[in-house]
Every structure is written in structure tokens, then in C-alpha cells.
């Protein structure tokens, strides 16, 4: 008997050791990250969605950047998405991405680096005006180039012997920059005022991105990189009384290489600047022929905008040239730019993504993408619950040809079928006709939630699971399991109806036992759309 008791105690001790070991392992099962997308980003970009792939993710898992939580959407045990703010990637660095789960099965995952790299340096091709007088107030300057990113600013240098001597960072103390705005990656505007005692002579104009890249050149030990700084000349304030002359002209719209549809309306815009005060006379030339003559008032040290009164002749296919030429008081002309006229069946504007009829949850806003349009200053996106352009009440301004719809905007839209479109805003500020609207679905915030806390009964007496539908064309994948995380499924169903009859499972359910069920909505092509709560 004593021997049996001893053996029994030994068995109990062994069993206790196994259970403790199992619980210790269960408590030490943090999530694991196997990869992230995108794997690197450019500094100074916009807020974006980061996809985190791995294993062991739960509904309460949170993506962290350098230890700080970010808004997270649970996709599955293998995938999470998180919103990464523009402030996270404002400057070049390497971010540390982790996943944290609260609970005995949680913990912090392995860290995965997210490099924030320096983007391509901005390029400045022209500024207008190029001349300014001492004491000039609220001078509006237009800058043309490439690689201007959100948050970029304009730097006006102190007096220089030559423009190439600019370092792109040192600001003049006799110039007050009032504002700098990025209209798109190739156009900026700036407003500044000159001191009445501003030093006369040559200055450099530069664009400085948030990541530190500039249009100024750099001289290194190995190589010299010429910059694209542009000149600005400060003249004496008495130039207002100087003889009338046009010193600078800049074509704003259309840009060089603009593509338009045959027969489309196309007006040209430009800025003039000079010295003296009076009326100047100029001409618009299309393929070297005068198509319109204009007159404009000009004040020395200031700029004035001009625009064609009629549309340019866009009826003939092929490559054409546009040029602005002054006749009086002095004769100067801009460099001819190219405009391409394509057949009416060809469209430069085109919606690309998401596909027609795509669906998104209320917590997972879509990323809209469309083809970039040459000559566009910016774009505007509109939504409506009807497929008519006249029903759009609000237009949202967008700098680039893609837009991560902000969660507040997405949540304000009506659940169900929606329509969206894009229109181009010209440099002059005039909108083009919007594209035909495209269908998109927004699932309701309470989609897939149970209709009632306790499952109903069918007329035959079997349990009936019912939930709120999310889309008119969704497939529903239902998992009944003995655990909350669905790791031990009892039965699985696939249906197009927002309910499941459990008559085939009724006899397998053990009375007094708690079971869990979760609904996953799938798109017609089989992709997971949204997961309900267990």
C-alpha cells in the first residue's frame, strides 16, 4: 500500500510539473512578425497604412512604432494593418515596428526595422517673378520643378556673388517669408515681403524638403553635385519710376508636355513682372502663329497674371507649340512649350484603384488611385450615394494622384453602395469635368454583429445563428469552435445568407458547454473582407 501511495504521489508530481510547464509555455507565446509592407518609406511622405504579417495575432493586438501604439485593424491571426502618421516619417531614420498583445498569451513581438530613407532631391526649373523691389509687400512667387514634398519650404538667401554659392539653408534677414505651399510635386507658391532697406543685388531661391534635401548644390570630397537654385534680383525701390519694361515672364499652364484630348477647352496662364508702371502689349503664339493679343497693367517690382480669353485651338492632332511674346514696350519671348493633342477616344484621366464594386470595412478606409494628369495643379475627390455628379456636395483637395481616405471622412459617408470620382484643378484654379463615377461599398460599423445575444430556434428546434449583413454579394464563412480564438473548430459553414441553421451540429453540442461562433465576410473572389467579433 505504501509503495502504491508513493507511486501515486510521484505521478501527481509529474502531472503537476507537466501542467506548470504547459502553462509557462502558454504564457510565453508573444506574437511574431515575419514581414511588413511597405518595407521602407521616403521621409516627408503622407500618412499611410502599414501591413504587418506574422503569427499569433489576436483581436486586441496593437502595432507599435518605437514603443508607441498606432491605430490597428485586426485582419486575422496572421495579419494586422496599422496607420502610420506623417509625423513618424518626417525625417530620415529607422523606425522599430513591434506588435503588443495584452493577456497571458500576449507580450511583445520581435522588432522589425522600417527604414525612412531620404527621397530624391527637389529640382527647381523656374521661379516667377525673378525681380523684386525694396519694400515690396506680399509678393506672390510661383515655383516650378519636381520632387516637392508635403511640408517643403522656400529659402531666400542673403546677397550672393553667384547663385551656385547657395547652401539652400541660410535665410536672408531682410526678407520675411509669410507662407509657402506645396500645390503638387512640381508646383509651389510662396508669399514674402522685402525690407525697405533690403540689400540690392543677387539672391538665390531654393526649395527645402522636410528630410533636408534641397535644390542647392553640394561640393564633396569625391564629386560636385550642381544644384538648381534660381536667381532673384533685388532692385532699388526707385525702379518703380524707371522706364516701363517687362523683365520676366513665366508660363504656368499648360506645362511643357501637357497632353489634351482633341477639341477639349484649354486656356493658357502666365505671370509677367518688370520695372516701371504702365500698360504692356503681348501676344499668344500657337505653332508660331498669333492666336490672341492682350494688354496688361504692370507695376515695377510686382507681378501680374494674364490668361487667354478664348480656348487654344486643340482641333488638330499631333504635337504643337505654345509661346508668349511681348511686343511693347520691349520685345522678349518665353521658350516654346510642347502640347500634345490626342484623339477624343483617348483619355489622360483614368480611375485605377479600387476596382469597380470593391468593398471596405468602416475601420479600413480605401486607398484611391488614378492616373496622373500633366498640367494638373492638384486634384479633388468627391463622394455621393447616387451615381450623379450633381449630387456631390463636398470636394476634398489632394496633392498627388493617390489618396488614403482619412478615417474621419470615411466614417462620415453613408454605409452601403457609394460612388466616387476625381476632377483635375488647373494651375489657374479652374476645375476640369470630373471622370465618370465608380461604385464602391462601405460596410456598416456594426456589420456581422449578432442580431440577438442568444441564438434563436428554427421551427424544427435547432439553433439558428443570425447576423447583420455587410454587402449584397458577400460570402459568409462561419466557424463554430470550443474556444474564443477559433483554434479548435467544431464545424465550419460557407453561405451567402446572413444566417446558419445548426441542425447538423445540434447533437454534437455538449449541454452546459460554452461555444463560440465568428463570421468572416469574403468577397466573390474569395478574399477576406471583414471579420466579426466572436
C-alpha positions as CSV (number, residue, x, y, z in Angstrom):
1,X,0.0,0.0,0.0
2,X,2.8,2.4,0.9
3,X,4.5,1.7,-2.4
4,X,1.3,2.4,-4.3
5,X,0.9,5.7,-2.4
6,X,4.4,6.6,-3.2
7,X,3.8,5.9,-6.9
8,X,0.6,7.8,-6.9
9,X,2.3,10.9,-5.4
10,X,5.1,10.6,-7.9
11,X,2.5,10.5,-10.8
12,X,0.7,13.5,-9.3
13,X,4.0,15.4,-9.0
14,X,4.9,14.5,-12.7
15,X,1.5,15.7,-13.8
16,X,1.8,18.9,-11.9
17,X,5.2,19.5,-13.5
18,X,3.8,19.0,-17.0
19,X,0.8,21.3,-16.3
20,X,3.1,24.0,-15.0
21,X,5.4,23.6,-17.9
22,X,2.4,23.9,-20.3
23,X,1.1,27.0,-18.6
24,X,4.5,28.6,-18.7
25,X,4.8,27.9,-22.4
26,X,1.3,29.3,-22.9
27,X,2.2,32.5,-21.0
28,X,5.4,32.9,-23.1
29,X,3.8,32.9,-26.6
30,X,4.2,36.5,-27.8
31,X,3.2,37.4,-31.4
32,X,5.8,37.0,-34.1
33,X,6.4,39.4,-37.1
34,X,7.6,37.8,-40.3
35,X,7.4,40.8,-42.6
36,X,5.9,44.3,-43.1
37,X,4.7,46.1,-46.2
38,X,6.0,48.6,-47.3
39,X,9.4,47.5,-46.1
40,X,10.8,51.1,-46.5
41,X,9.3,54.6,-47.0
42,X,10.5,58.0,-48.1
43,X,10.9,60.8,-45.5
44,X,8.4,63.6,-45.7
45,X,5.6,61.4,-47.0
46,X,1.9,61.3,-46.1
47,X,0.1,59.2,-43.5
48,X,-0.1,55.6,-44.9
49,X,-1.3,52.1,-44.0
50,X,1.3,49.5,-42.9
51,X,0.6,45.8,-43.3
52,X,2.2,43.6,-40.7
53,X,2.4,39.8,-41.4
54,X,3.2,37.2,-38.9
55,X,1.5,34.8,-36.4
56,X,-0.1,34.8,-33.0
57,X,-2.1,38.0,-33.6
58,X,-5.3,38.5,-31.5
59,X,-8.1,40.9,-31.8
60,X,-6.5,43.0,-29.1
61,X,-3.1,43.1,-30.7
62,X,-1.7,46.6,-31.3
63,X,1.1,47.7,-33.7
64,X,3.7,49.9,-32.1
65,X,6.2,52.3,-33.6
66,X,9.2,52.9,-31.4
67,X,7.1,51.6,-28.5
68,X,4.1,53.9,-29.1
69,X,0.7,52.4,-30.2
70,X,-0.7,53.2,-33.6
71,X,-4.4,52.7,-34.7
72,X,-4.6,49.0,-35.6
73,X,-7.1,46.8,-37.5
74,X,-7.2,43.1,-36.8
75,X,-7.4,41.2,-40.1
76,X,-6.6,37.7,-39.0
77,X,-4.3,35.7,-36.7
78,X,-1.7,36.2,-39.5
79,X,-2.2,39.8,-40.4
80,X,-2.7,43.3,-39.0
81,X,-2.8,46.8,-40.5
82,X,-1.8,50.0,-38.8
83,X,-2.0,53.7,-39.6
84,X,1.5,55.3,-39.6
85,X,1.4,59.1,-39.2
86,X,3.2,61.5,-41.4
87,X,4.9,62.8,-38.3
88,X,6.5,59.4,-37.8
89,X,8.3,59.6,-41.2
90,X,9.0,63.4,-41.3
91,X,12.8,62.9,-41.2
92,X,15.2,60.1,-42.2
93,X,15.7,57.4,-39.5
94,X,15.0,53.8,-38.8
95,X,11.7,53.0,-37.0
96,X,11.2,49.9,-34.9
97,X,7.9,48.1,-35.5
98,X,6.6,45.7,-32.9
99,X,3.2,44.1,-32.1
100,X,2.0,44.1,-28.5
101,X,-0.8,41.8,-27.2
102,X,-2.4,42.2,-23.7
103,X,-3.1,39.0,-21.8
104,X,-1.4,35.8,-20.6
105,X,-1.0,34.7,-24.2
106,X,0.4,38.0,-25.2
107,X,3.6,40.0,-24.9
108,X,5.7,42.0,-27.3
109,X,6.9,40.6,-30.6
110,X,10.2,40.7,-32.2
111,X,11.2,44.2,-33.6
112,X,11.3,44.7,-37.4
113,X,13.1,47.8,-38.8
114,X,11.2,50.2,-41.1
115,X,13.8,52.4,-42.8
116,X,12.7,56.0,-43.5
117,X,15.0,57.0,-46.3
118,X,16.0,60.3,-47.9
119,X,13.9,60.9,-51.0
120,X,15.2,62.3,-54.3
121,X,16.4,65.9,-54.0
122,X,13.9,68.6,-55.2
123,X,14.6,70.3,-58.6
124,X,13.8,73.9,-59.3
125,X,13.4,74.8,-63.0
126,X,11.8,78.3,-62.8
127,X,10.6,81.0,-60.4
128,X,8.4,84.0,-61.1
129,X,8.9,86.8,-60.6
130,X,12.7,87.0,-60.8
131,X,12.9,90.7,-59.9
132,X,11.6,92.4,-56.7
133,X,11.9,95.9,-55.4
134,X,13.0,97.1,-51.9
135,X,9.9,97.4,-49.6
136,X,7.7,95.2,-51.8
137,X,4.9,93.7,-49.7
138,X,3.1,90.4,-50.1
139,X,5.0,89.4,-53.3
140,X,3.5,86.1,-54.6
141,X,6.0,83.8,-56.2
142,X,5.3,80.7,-58.3
143,X,8.0,77.9,-58.3
144,X,8.1,75.1,-60.9
145,X,10.2,72.0,-60.7
146,X,10.0,68.4,-59.3
147,X,10.1,66.3,-56.1
148,X,8.4,68.9,-53.9
149,X,7.0,67.0,-50.9
150,X,4.4,68.0,-48.3
151,X,5.9,70.4,-45.8
152,X,8.6,71.8,-48.1
153,X,9.5,75.4,-47.6
154,X,11.2,78.2,-49.6
155,X,14.6,79.6,-48.7
156,X,15.6,83.1,-50.0
157,X,19.3,83.6,-49.4
158,X,21.3,86.6,-48.3
159,X,23.2,88.5,-51.2
160,X,25.5,86.2,-53.2
161,X,28.2,86.7,-55.8
162,X,26.6,83.8,-57.8
163,X,23.6,81.6,-57.4
164,X,25.6,78.4,-57.2
165,X,27.1,79.6,-53.9
166,X,23.8,79.0,-52.1
167,X,23.7,76.2,-49.5
168,X,19.9,76.0,-49.6
169,X,19.5,76.5,-45.8
170,X,20.7,80.0,-44.9
171,X,17.8,82.6,-44.9
172,X,18.2,86.3,-45.6
173,X,17.4,88.5,-42.6
174,X,16.0,91.3,-44.7
175,X,13.3,89.1,-46.2
176,X,10.1,87.9,-44.4
177,X,8.7,84.7,-45.7
178,X,4.9,84.8,-45.0
179,X,3.8,81.4,-46.4
180,X,5.0,78.5,-48.6
181,X,2.5,76.0,-50.0
182,X,3.1,72.8,-52.0
183,X,0.4,72.6,-54.6
184,X,1.7,69.3,-56.1
185,X,5.1,67.7,-56.6
186,X,6.0,70.1,-59.3
187,X,4.4,73.4,-58.2
188,X,4.8,75.6,-55.1
189,X,3.7,79.1,-54.2
190,X,5.3,81.5,-51.7
191,X,4.4,84.9,-50.3
192,X,7.1,87.2,-48.9
193,X,7.9,90.8,-48.2
194,X,11.1,92.7,-48.6
195,X,12.6,95.2,-46.1
196,X,12.6,98.8,-47.4
197,X,16.4,98.6,-46.7
198,X,16.9,95.2,-48.3
199,X,20.4,94.8,-49.7
200,X,20.4,95.2,-53.5
201,X,21.8,92.5,-55.8
202,X,21.5,88.8,-56.5
203,X,19.8,86.3,-54.2
204,X,19.2,82.5,-54.6
205,X,15.8,80.9,-54.3
206,X,15.8,77.3,-53.1
207,X,13.2,74.6,-52.1
208,X,14.0,72.7,-48.9
209,X,12.1,69.4,-48.1
210,X,11.5,68.2,-44.6
211,X,14.1,65.4,-45.0
212,X,16.8,68.1,-45.5
213,X,17.2,67.6,-49.3
214,X,17.4,70.9,-51.1
215,X,17.7,72.4,-54.6
216,X,21.1,73.8,-53.7
217,X,24.2,72.0,-55.0
218,X,26.8,70.3,-52.8
219,X,30.6,70.1,-53.1
220,X,32.0,66.9,-51.7
221,X,35.5,65.4,-51.5
222,X,34.7,63.0,-54.3
223,X,32.2,64.8,-56.5
224,X,30.4,68.0,-57.1
225,X,26.6,68.0,-57.5
226,X,25.3,71.1,-59.2
227,X,22.1,72.4,-57.8
228,X,19.1,74.0,-59.4
229,X,18.9,77.2,-57.3
230,X,17.1,80.0,-59.2
231,X,18.1,83.7,-59.2
232,X,16.1,86.6,-57.6
233,X,17.4,90.2,-58.1
234,X,16.6,92.9,-55.6
235,X,16.3,96.3,-57.2
236,X,16.1,99.8,-55.8
237,X,12.7,101.0,-54.8
238,X,13.0,103.9,-57.2
239,X,12.7,101.3,-60.0
240,X,9.0,101.9,-59.8
241,X,9.7,105.2,-61.6
242,X,12.0,103.6,-64.1
243,X,11.1,103.3,-67.8
244,X,8.4,100.6,-68.4
245,X,9.8,97.2,-69.3
246,X,9.0,93.6,-68.9
247,X,11.9,91.7,-67.3
248,X,10.4,88.3,-66.6
249,X,7.7,86.0,-68.0
250,X,6.6,82.5,-66.9
251,X,4.1,80.2,-68.4
252,X,2.1,78.5,-65.7
253,X,-0.5,76.5,-67.7
254,X,-0.3,74.4,-69.8
255,X,3.0,72.8,-68.8
256,X,5.6,71.6,-71.2
257,X,4.5,68.1,-72.4
258,X,0.8,68.6,-71.5
259,X,-1.5,66.0,-73.2
260,X,-5.1,67.0,-74.0
261,X,-8.0,65.4,-75.8
262,X,-8.8,66.7,-79.3
263,X,-11.3,69.5,-79.1
264,X,-11.0,70.0,-75.3
265,X,-11.0,73.5,-73.9
266,X,-7.5,74.7,-73.0
267,X,-6.7,78.2,-71.7
268,X,-3.2,79.4,-71.1
269,X,-2.0,81.3,-67.9
270,X,1.2,83.2,-67.3
271,X,2.8,85.8,-64.9
272,X,4.6,89.0,-66.0
273,X,7.0,91.1,-63.9
274,X,9.1,94.1,-64.7
275,X,10.1,97.7,-63.9
276,X,8.2,100.9,-64.2
277,X,4.5,101.5,-64.4
278,X,2.2,101.3,-67.4
279,X,0.4,99.1,-69.9
280,X,2.3,96.4,-71.8
281,X,1.1,94.6,-75.0
282,X,1.9,91.0,-75.9
283,X,0.8,88.0,-78.0
284,X,0.0,84.3,-77.6
285,X,1.5,82.2,-80.3
286,X,0.3,78.7,-81.3
287,X,2.7,76.9,-83.7
288,X,4.3,80.3,-84.4
289,X,1.1,82.0,-85.4
290,X,-0.6,84.7,-83.3
291,X,-3.9,83.4,-81.9
292,X,-4.6,86.2,-79.4
293,X,-3.2,89.6,-78.5
294,X,-3.5,91.1,-74.9
295,X,-2.7,94.1,-72.9
296,X,-1.9,94.2,-69.1
297,X,-1.0,96.8,-66.5
298,X,2.3,96.3,-64.7
299,X,3.9,98.0,-61.7
300,X,7.6,97.8,-61.2
301,X,8.8,95.2,-58.7
302,X,5.4,93.5,-58.8
303,X,3.8,90.8,-60.9
304,X,0.6,90.5,-62.8
305,X,-1.3,87.4,-64.1
306,X,-2.7,87.0,-67.6
307,X,-4.9,84.4,-69.2
308,X,-6.2,83.7,-72.7
309,X,-9.7,84.9,-73.2
310,X,-10.5,82.0,-75.6
311,X,-9.5,78.4,-75.7
312,X,-6.4,77.5,-77.7
313,X,-7.0,75.7,-81.0
314,X,-7.0,72.0,-80.0
315,X,-8.7,70.6,-83.1
316,X,-5.6,69.2,-84.9
317,X,-3.9,66.1,-83.7
318,X,-0.2,66.0,-83.1
319,X,2.5,68.0,-81.3
320,X,2.0,71.8,-81.1
321,X,4.0,74.7,-79.6
322,X,2.8,77.5,-77.4
323,X,4.7,80.7,-76.7
324,X,4.2,84.0,-75.0
325,X,5.8,87.1,-76.7
326,X,5.9,90.7,-75.7
327,X,5.5,93.5,-78.3
328,X,5.6,96.7,-76.3
329,X,7.5,98.3,-74.6
330,X,10.3,95.7,-75.2
331,X,10.4,92.5,-77.2
332,X,11.1,89.3,-75.3
333,X,9.6,85.8,-75.5
334,X,9.3,82.7,-73.5
335,X,10.7,79.4,-74.5
336,X,8.2,77.4,-76.6
337,X,6.5,74.6,-74.8
338,X,5.0,71.4,-76.3
339,X,1.4,70.5,-76.2
340,X,0.2,67.1,-77.5
341,X,-3.3,66.7,-78.9
342,X,-4.7,63.1,-78.9
343,X,-7.9,61.6,-80.4
344,X,-11.1,62.1,-78.5
345,X,-11.3,58.4,-77.7
346,X,-8.1,58.7,-75.7
347,X,-8.3,59.9,-72.1
348,X,-5.5,61.2,-69.9
349,X,-7.7,61.0,-66.9
350,X,-8.4,57.5,-65.6
351,X,-9.5,55.9,-62.3
352,X,-7.2,53.0,-61.5
353,X,-8.0,51.6,-58.0
354,X,-10.0,50.3,-56.3
355,X,-11.8,48.2,-58.9
356,X,-15.4,48.8,-59.6
357,X,-17.6,47.5,-56.8
358,X,-14.8,46.9,-54.3
359,X,-15.8,46.7,-50.7
360,X,-14.2,48.1,-47.5
361,X,-15.0,48.0,-43.8
362,X,-15.8,51.1,-41.8
363,X,-12.4,50.8,-40.0
364,X,-10.3,50.1,-43.1
365,X,-10.6,53.2,-45.5
366,X,-9.6,52.6,-49.1
367,X,-6.6,54.0,-50.9
368,X,-7.8,55.7,-54.1
369,X,-5.5,55.8,-57.1
370,X,-5.9,57.5,-60.6
371,X,-3.6,58.3,-63.5
372,X,-1.6,61.5,-63.1
373,X,-2.6,64.2,-65.5
374,X,0.1,66.5,-67.0
375,X,-0.5,70.1,-66.2
376,X,-2.7,69.5,-63.1
377,X,-2.1,71.7,-60.2
378,X,-4.0,69.4,-57.8
379,X,-6.9,67.0,-57.8
380,X,-10.3,66.9,-56.0
381,X,-12.1,63.7,-54.9
382,X,-15.9,63.6,-54.4
383,X,-18.3,61.0,-52.9
384,X,-22.0,60.5,-53.3
385,X,-24.6,57.8,-52.5
386,X,-26.0,58.4,-56.0
387,X,-24.3,57.9,-59.4
388,X,-24.8,61.6,-60.4
389,X,-22.1,64.3,-60.4
390,X,-24.6,66.9,-59.4
391,X,-25.2,65.1,-56.1
392,X,-21.6,65.6,-54.9
393,X,-21.7,68.2,-52.0
394,X,-18.1,68.2,-50.9
395,X,-14.8,68.0,-52.8
396,X,-11.6,67.0,-51.0
397,X,-8.3,68.5,-52.2
398,X,-5.5,66.1,-53.0
399,X,-1.9,66.9,-54.0
400,X,-0.8,63.7,-55.6
401,X,-2.6,61.1,-57.8
402,X,-3.4,58.8,-54.8
403,X,-5.3,59.4,-51.6
404,X,-5.6,57.4,-48.4
405,X,-9.1,58.4,-47.4
406,X,-8.8,59.7,-43.8
407,X,-10.8,57.7,-41.3
408,X,-13.0,60.7,-40.2
409,X,-14.0,61.3,-43.8
410,X,-14.7,57.6,-44.4
411,X,-16.8,57.2,-41.3
412,X,-19.0,60.2,-42.2
413,X,-20.0,58.5,-45.5
414,X,-23.2,56.5,-45.6
415,X,-22.9,52.7,-45.3
416,X,-23.7,50.7,-48.3
417,X,-23.1,51.5,-52.0
418,X,-21.2,54.7,-52.7
419,X,-19.8,56.4,-55.8
420,X,-16.5,58.4,-56.1
421,X,-14.8,60.4,-58.8
422,X,-11.8,62.7,-59.4
423,X,-11.5,66.0,-61.1
424,X,-8.4,68.0,-62.1
425,X,-7.8,71.5,-60.9
426,X,-5.8,73.6,-63.4
427,X,-2.9,75.9,-62.4
428,X,-5.4,78.7,-62.9
429,X,-7.7,77.2,-60.2
430,X,-10.4,76.2,-62.7
431,X,-11.7,72.6,-62.4
432,X,-12.0,70.2,-65.3
433,X,-15.0,68.0,-65.9
434,X,-14.9,65.0,-63.4
435,X,-14.5,61.5,-64.5
436,X,-17.5,59.1,-64.6
437,X,-18.3,57.9,-61.1
438,X,-17.2,54.5,-59.9
439,X,-19.0,52.2,-57.4
440,X,-17.6,51.3,-54.0
441,X,-19.1,49.7,-50.9
442,X,-18.7,50.7,-47.3
443,X,-19.7,48.1,-44.8
444,X,-21.7,49.3,-41.7
445,X,-19.8,49.7,-38.5
446,X,-21.9,47.0,-36.8
447,X,-21.7,44.6,-39.7
448,X,-21.6,40.9,-38.9
449,X,-22.7,41.5,-35.3
450,X,-25.3,39.1,-33.9
451,X,-28.9,40.1,-34.3
452,X,-29.6,38.9,-30.8
453,X,-27.5,37.9,-27.8
454,X,-28.9,34.3,-27.7
455,X,-29.3,32.3,-30.9
456,X,-32.9,31.8,-32.0
457,X,-34.5,28.4,-32.7
458,X,-35.8,27.2,-36.1
459,X,-39.3,25.7,-36.3
460,X,-37.7,22.3,-36.1
461,X,-36.0,23.4,-32.8
462,X,-32.4,23.6,-33.9
463,X,-30.2,26.7,-33.1
464,X,-30.2,29.5,-35.7
465,X,-27.3,31.9,-35.9
466,X,-28.2,35.3,-37.4
467,X,-26.1,38.4,-38.1
468,X,-26.3,41.8,-39.8
469,X,-25.2,41.5,-43.4
470,X,-22.4,43.7,-44.8
471,X,-22.8,43.5,-48.6
472,X,-25.4,42.3,-51.0
473,X,-22.9,40.0,-52.7
474,X,-20.7,38.7,-49.8
475,X,-20.0,35.1,-48.9
476,X,-20.0,34.3,-45.2
477,X,-17.6,31.9,-43.7
478,X,-18.9,30.8,-40.2
479,X,-16.7,29.0,-37.7
480,X,-18.2,27.3,-34.6
481,X,-15.5,26.5,-32.1
482,X,-15.0,25.5,-28.5
483,X,-12.6,28.4,-27.8
484,X,-12.8,32.1,-28.3
485,X,-9.9,32.3,-30.8
486,X,-11.3,29.7,-33.1
487,X,-8.3,27.4,-32.8
488,X,-10.5,24.3,-32.1
489,X,-13.3,24.5,-34.7
490,X,-16.3,22.2,-34.2
491,X,-17.9,22.9,-37.6
492,X,-17.5,25.4,-40.5
493,X,-20.1,26.8,-42.9
494,X,-20.0,28.8,-46.1
495,X,-23.2,30.6,-47.1
496,X,-24.5,33.6,-49.0
497,X,-27.3,34.2,-46.5
498,X,-26.8,36.1,-43.2
499,X,-27.8,33.1,-41.1
500,X,-26.9,29.4,-40.5
501,X,-29.1,26.6,-39.3
502,X,-27.2,24.4,-36.9
503,X,-29.4,21.3,-37.2
504,X,-26.5,19.2,-38.4
505,X,-24.5,20.2,-35.4
506,X,-27.2,20.2,-32.7
507,X,-26.5,16.6,-31.5
508,X,-22.7,17.3,-31.3
509,X,-23.0,20.2,-28.9
510,X,-22.5,19.2,-25.2
511,X,-25.1,20.7,-22.9
512,X,-23.7,23.1,-20.4
513,X,-20.7,23.9,-22.5
514,X,-19.9,27.3,-23.9
515,X,-19.3,27.5,-27.7
516,X,-18.2,30.5,-29.8
517,X,-19.0,31.5,-33.3
518,X,-17.5,34.0,-35.6
519,X,-18.5,35.2,-39.1
520,X,-15.9,36.2,-41.7
521,X,-17.2,38.1,-44.8
522,X,-15.5,37.2,-48.1
523,X,-15.6,39.0,-51.4
524,X,-16.7,37.0,-54.5
525,X,-13.1,36.3,-55.4
526,X,-12.5,34.6,-52.0
527,X,-10.5,37.4,-50.3
528,X,-11.2,38.1,-46.7
529,X,-13.2,41.4,-46.4
530,X,-14.0,41.8,-42.7
531,X,-14.0,39.6,-39.6
532,X,-16.8,39.8,-37.0
533,X,-16.3,39.6,-33.3
534,X,-16.6,36.1,-31.6
